[in-house]
Amino acid sequence: MKILVVYSSQTGNTKKLAEAAYEVLPEPKEIYNVKDNPSPDNYDVIIVGFWFKKGKPDPASSEYLAKIKNKKVFLIATHGAAPESEHAKKGMEEAKKMLQDCEILGTFNCQGEVAPQIMQKAASKPTPPEWYKDAPSAKGHPDENDISNLVQKIKQVFS
Ligand SMILES: Cc1cc2nc3c(=O)[nH]c(=O)nc-3n(C[C@H](O)[C@H](O)[C@H](O)COP(=O)(O)O)c2cc1C
């Protein structure tokens, strides 16, 4: 069972989680940035790490998710919105819909600190996006606790 971890990350939040997951996975395994565009066909299990943009997986991840067909998949998401919010749930559902005939082994999502310039941009809109009110509490995430929760989940699924 060959495992691929593929992630997209602008400011490092999602990368941190993807690397933590990778570390505890059994061999054989490989990890790539989505920019490297590894072929999903070469793997049995694919772990995709993405961040939210406009309430959905970021564009590069969306494109990649749509290419995954008939695989076992574990999804990891980071976002500014609160982890239990409808916004967070909807974004994860959007990701699942992008896959073709895949089995979902599990999901993990947590907040990821939002870059200051993005906070400013969001604040300056006539109606700030719905995740904006939660974003201050994303500061410092993913933290040690988030990482330990993810690692526990990955170990459960892949033991
Ligand atoms: C352009 C842009 C749009 C974003 N849109 C959303 C969004 O719709 N919902 C949300 O919860 N967070 C949103 N965020 C926050 C990021 O998803 C969050 O900070 C994430 O952890 C960034 O991950 P990264 O560090 O791996 O790039 C947005 C961030 C950026 C830069």
The ligand as a Gaussian input file, in Angstrom:
#p B3LYP/6-31G(d) Opt

LIG

0 1
 C       -6.824000      34.589000      -0.240000
 C       -7.278000      33.889000       1.023000
 C       -8.602000      33.509000       1.160000
 C       -9.031000      32.853000       2.314000
 N      -10.336000      32.450000       2.406000
 C      -10.745000      31.758000       3.503000
 C      -12.075000      31.237000       3.574000
 O      -12.889000      31.354000       2.653000
 N      -12.434000      30.608000       4.716000
 C      -11.604000      30.427000       5.774000
 O      -12.022000      29.855000       6.776000
 N      -10.304000      30.859000       5.717000
 C       -9.872000      31.506000       4.607000
 N       -8.555000      31.928000       4.526000
 C       -7.623000      31.604000       5.614000
 C       -6.701000      30.422000       5.268000
 O       -7.458000      29.333000       4.739000
 C       -5.926000      29.929000       6.501000
 O       -5.184000      30.978000       7.077000
 C       -5.019000      28.746000       6.157000
 O       -4.566000      28.133000       7.332000
 C       -3.821000      29.139000       5.293000
 O       -3.069000      27.972000       5.066000
 P       -1.526000      27.961000       4.615000
 O       -0.722000      28.623000       5.711000
 O       -1.193000      26.521000       4.471000
 O       -1.435000      28.723000       3.341000
 C       -8.108000      32.595000       3.373000
 C       -6.769000      32.978000       3.209000
 C       -6.343000      33.589000       2.054000
 C       -4.885000      33.935000       1.905000

